[in-house]
C-alpha cells in the first residue's frame, strides 16, 4: 500500500466565489474534476474534507470518499488534519493537501512532488512556476514565493517568504501553486500551532510554518495552473476546459 494520502479541502463559503466547488464545467462539478485528477495520480487514497453536506453528496455521487469536518477551521490545512485523524491509518507517512479549485494541475507535477519529498524526507514542500507574465506580480489573487536560491526541476530550495503583491520583477520569486505535501509530524505540529499575525494579515496559512521556523521546500512545476478565485477565473477556466472537452 502507498504511504501517501491525498486530501482535498473544499467548502461552499468562499467569499469571492460562493459555491464554487459545485459550479459545473462540461456537466461536471469543479470538485469532481479535481477528485478525478487526484485519483489518476495513483499515488495513494484520495479523500475530500469538507464542512458541507452538499459537497459530501456530490463526491459520493461521483464514487469518491468524503469526510465531514468542523465548520470552525480557519485554513485548509487545519481541515485536512481533522480528516486525517478520522482516517486512522498508521501506515500513512505523508499527506498531500490538494486544492479543490485547481483542476488544471498536472498529474506529473503531483507525482514529482511526492517523489522529491520522500527522497529528501522534507517536512513540508510545495510547487511553484517561473513567472512569465508581468501582470502576475501585481495580481493579489496569485500568491508569489521567494526562495533562498534559484530553483530547478532537480534542485528544490527553501522558501523565504510568501506574498500577494510584488511591485516589480525581482530575483528568485516564483508563482506559487496551491498544493502542499506534509510529513505526518509536520502536519500535526503545524495544526497545533496558533495562527500568527502574519498569517492572518496576509491570509496565507503557509506563513504560520515560516513564522515558526518550519521549513517549506519549493519544487519547480512544469505546467501552469489556473486557480479559481473569482467569477472571471471560472469563466476563463470554463472556456479552456470546454474547448478541450475536458472530463
Secondary structure, DSSP 4 states (H G I P E B T S, - for coil): --SEEEEEEE-S--SSSTTGGG-EETTEEHHHHHHHHHHHH-SS-EEEEES-HHHHHHHHHTT--EEE--S--SSHHHHHHHHHHHH--TT--EEEEE-TT-TT--HHHHHHHHHHHHHHT-SEEEEEE----THHHH-TTS-EEEESS---SS--EEEEEEES--SS--TTEEEEEEEEEEEHHHHHHHHTSPPPHHHHHHT-THHHHHHTT--EEEEE-SS------SHHHHHHHHHHHHHHT--
